[in-house]
């Protein structure tokens, strides 16, 4: 980690299956293999791997790597039997981090911290307009806090001190150390997710991209989508918020597709390569049992995404989800995704999503011009 820091994480290994443990999440990793003293733990959905050497019966050491990246990776060490994170015998806290906080990274990036503290144990997440940063776990000792997370994409670490209703410290990942400041605020809230991305006047919402698996061109105007409510979501296999959304949408679509609804995932990937994209999307489809269409929209670049989806005011957040009425008119655009790590925010989203879809599915087809927002 940058600055010589370490970000502890917990992993459970059983035969050919491993689980990354963060808070209440058990993130399954299949196809673990061992050859001699080498142990390989693939994280299929993020195209990463934990490549380890068995030092002895209780110790592994190795490197965490992104397979598409030429960098050397992040070194790690695993010790058997350590179920705690950070320290085993924790000093009693003299402060509480429980509740909501306004957070600033490098004095400019705004987040909301949502934490639960029980004794010295600390769990929670960070929310932004793009979505949440998933499950964090750690502790509060004396007046100091430490939180870490590793879901197989990138290790993260938040450390610092609490003084009354203020906190300060650092946000650390594998590349950099950034400043962290926070103020306790029970009313902390994000902007309305439906207000951030707008539809441009006079530009119809339409697109044509190749199917991510067959290469066949698919358009929103195809007969398959005629007279149906269509959910269009921008995504990428590299995007953990997109994967949380897929984990929700896949079973929802299976249960509701006969009601006259379709879903289209527009995949923007780290390489502008259909072969690479196909392999990544096949992995995502298999893990989440996705039955809806996924198209390859090109490289994950803000300028490219904005160019191929010109009807949107901007395209910088993944996922951005567009709700299209039966007549082709855009009803709403939702920016970002707050997943299950956010607790009450996630539950509120599910309730809101189902109410919105019930309303759209019950609407008659109207004569309004397609492609425009309400």
ABEGO torsion letter per residue (X at the ends): XBGGBBBBBBBBBBEABBBBBBEABBBBBBGBBBBEABBBBBBAAAGBBBBBBBABAABBBBBBBBAABABAEBBBBBBBGBABBGBABBBBBABBABEBBBBBBGGABBBBBBBBBBEABBBEBBBBAAEBAEBBBBBBBEABBBBBBBAGABBBBBBEBBBEABBBEBBBBAABBBBBBBBBBAABBBBBAAAABBBBBGBBBBBBBBBAAAGBBBBAABAAABGBBBBBBBBBAABAAAAAAAAAAAAAAAAAAAAGBBBBBBBBBABBBAAAAAAAAAAAAAAAGBABBBBBAEBBBAAAAAAABAABABBABOBBBBBBBAAGBBABBBBEBBBAAAEAAAAAAAAAAAAAAAAAAABBBBABBBGBBX
